[in-house]
């Protein structure tokens, strides 16, 4: 969420990824190290499953763009004159938002999730397969897709969940629903992070995964502080 790139979407056009964009290797003739040891290149089914996951990630990126434009604005943060650091661009929730925009974007996410193939659905692994099994790569990318998806849901609803709506029952109901969505997304991220730690797969996450984990951790800490339940603590 920090340091967004200065990219003008009107300056380029990129077609959506499709399966034909991927080269599925059915008869591997690879003799170059380290590819010769890769089990993925020997399994066309796993290659197709990974391609489907990559396509889903690209579709989610398009959803993220719409959400950031609708709910957040970029502001420059200038450090003190004594500090020898460059200016920073940070994302802040917009002060004037429409509830209809949140609901519309949420419906888009729900529709996108419902259209995903079964391989994109995250299921908590019972045990880790053999490290040489290409299923490990599928599990990792399933988790990354689901982590980002839940982080996007929380990002969309967090500003609306914190909004005050005195004297407006409809806005208050929308804010309450957004709060439930944030809590559910945060708990889902926590469960997936626990699965990765249990299976010792957390080391395979890209550094950008902290974007999904840190807000969830902060939200959980806030919940624990405000909760009187011993179970929650």
C-alpha angles and dihedrals in degrees: 000000000000129000098014112202120251097241123152107213091205091061095071143019124215122185119229117263117261132181092260089065090070126075107224108203110216099165107033116208097173119144099161120107128268094017092061088069095048113114091195092068088056095052115065091183093060090045090057092047091052090048090053090051092050091050090051090051091053090050090051090052089059089052090050091054092055093047095050092049093048101041107026141046132204118242131182117238111203115200122223115284090248093058117091095213131111125252116276130221114213134181118239129183112257114253094218112052135158120228089216090062092056092048093048093050091045090054089051090054092048091049091048092050092049091052095054120111117250093256089067093060113104116231121181106250114234094206138355116264121228108296088236091057111100088220086083090067091050091052091051094051092043088055094047091050092049093044092054092043092055091044089054091052090051091046091052096048103033097084091047092046090057095045119111117229108182113177093005111100094183093053091044091053091049091049091051092050091049090052090054090050091051092049093049092048091048093050090048091053090049092052092049092048089051090051091051091050093047092051092040092237096122090096090066094061116109116246090251088069088083086074088067098038104046098057089046091051092050091049091050091050090052091049092050092050093050096042123093092194116111089206092057092048 
